[in-house]
Each structure stands twice: as structure tokens, then as C-alpha cells.
Amino acid sequence: MRFTALIAATMALAGFAAAQCPAGATANCKPGFNYCASTLNQLGDADSAIREALRAADYNSIRVNSPGTWNNLVFHCNDDHTLKVETQCESEAWCVDGGVGKNDYCKKSELGGLFGW
């Protein structure tokens, strides 16, 4: 009975330790390419990897935890499938999907602003 309790306690502790580690720090991406957050999330849930890249680049916690603010960022896929912030697009520019086998990139809005004014 004590052995079973010891195993259960060890498994619970291991589960707690795993929950404390950033388990989702990798993305489903091709190393060497640049990606928009939306493209990364179309390939699989990349929010954890994106958040890790934002933290590493010293973005504030509001930006890290607000996926709606990631549209003007381009992320680079490293050899280990982790991400780094490659660039933040200039004012009135957004990250655009470059297509299969091509890098995503920043492009200014042809509408002249968020609402076309």
C-alpha cells in the first residue's frame, strides 16, 4: 500500500513539474522561414511558441497575452522549431502570408490605414 502511495505521489509531482515548464515552446514550422502569427496558427496551435518568442524579445505582458496584437509581427522559425521575433512591421503595415515555400513579410495597407482613411 505504501509503495502505491509513493508511486502516486511521484506521478503527481512529475505532473506538477511538467506543468511549470513551457511545454508548447515549439511551432509547426519549417526552419529558416519567416511566418506571420496567423500562418503559424493555421499550421497548428503556435500560441505558446509565439508567447515565448515575445517574452524573449522583451515585449510586455499585455502584448504577450493579446493574440489580436500579433498581426504586425514576423517570426523566424529556428532549427529547433522555436521562434524568434524577426521584425515588427512599420506603421500601417501587416504581416502577409507569402505562400507555400516562401517567407511571410510586412506589407503596407493599400487602403491607407486601418479603416481606409
C-alpha positions in Angstrom: 0.0 0.0 0.0 2.8 2.4 0.8 4.6 1.6 -2.5 1.4 2.6 -4.4 1.1 5.8 -2.5 4.7 6.6 -3.2 4.2 6.0 -7.0 1.0 8.2 -6.9 2.9 11.0 -5.2 5.8 10.8 -7.6 3.5 10.9 -10.6 1.6 13.9 -9.1 4.9 15.7 -8.5 6.1 14.9 -12.1 2.8 16.3 -13.5 3.2 19.5 -11.5 6.8 20.0 -12.7 5.8 19.4 -16.3 3.0 22.0 -15.9 5.6 24.6 -14.8 7.8 24.1 -17.9 7.0 25.8 -21.2 5.9 22.6 -23.0 4.5 24.3 -26.0 7.6 26.3 -26.9 7.9 24.9 -30.4 5.9 25.6 -33.5 4.9 23.5 -36.6 7.1 25.5 -39.0 9.9 24.9 -41.5 13.3 26.1 -40.1 14.8 29.1 -41.8 11.4 30.6 -42.9 9.6 33.6 -41.6 6.0 33.4 -40.6 3.0 35.6 -39.5 1.3 34.5 -36.3 -1.8 33.7 -38.3 0.2 31.4 -40.7 1.8 29.7 -37.7 -1.6 29.1 -36.1 -3.0 27.7 -39.4 -0.2 25.1 -39.3 -1.0 24.2 -35.7 -1.5 25.8 -32.3 1.6 28.1 -32.0 0.4 30.5 -29.3 2.8 29.1 -26.7 5.8 29.4 -29.1 4.8 32.9 -30.1 4.4 33.9 -26.5 7.9 32.5 -25.7 9.4 34.5 -28.6 7.7 37.7 -27.4 9.0 37.2 -23.9 12.5 36.6 -25.2 12.3 39.8 -27.2 11.2 41.7 -24.1 7.6 42.5 -25.2 5.4 43.5 -22.3 2.9 41.0 -20.8 -0.1 42.8 -22.3 1.3 42.2 -25.8 2.4 38.7 -25.0 -1.1 37.8 -23.8 -3.0 39.6 -26.6 -3.0 37.5 -29.8 -5.0 40.2 -31.5 -1.9 42.4 -31.4 0.4 40.0 -33.2 -0.7 40.9 -36.8 2.2 43.2 -37.4 4.9 40.8 -36.3 7.0 38.4 -38.4 8.5 35.4 -36.6 11.6 33.4 -37.7 11.5 29.6 -37.3 14.8 28.4 -35.8 16.4 25.0 -36.4 14.8 23.6 -33.3 11.3 24.9 -34.2 11.4 27.6 -31.6 10.5 31.1 -32.8 12.1 34.5 -32.6 10.7 37.9 -33.4 12.2 38.7 -36.8 10.6 42.1 -37.3 7.8 44.4 -36.3 6.1 45.9 -39.3 6.1 49.6 -39.7 3.0 51.8 -39.1 0.0 50.8 -41.2 1.7 47.6 -42.3 0.7 44.0 -41.5 2.3 40.6 -41.8 1.2 38.9 -45.1 1.4 35.2 -45.9 4.0 34.8 -48.7 2.6 31.4 -49.8 3.9 27.9 -49.7 7.7 27.7 -49.7 8.1 31.5 -49.3 8.7 33.8 -46.4 5.8 35.8 -44.9 6.6 39.6 -44.9 5.3 43.0 -44.0 3.1 44.9 -46.4 1.6 48.4 -46.0 -2.1 48.6 -46.3 -3.3 49.7 -49.7 -6.3 51.3 -48.0 -4.1 53.9 -46.4 -4.9 52.9 -42.8 -6.9 50.6 -40.7 -10.2 52.0 -41.9 -9.1 53.1 -45.4 -9.0 56.8 -44.5 
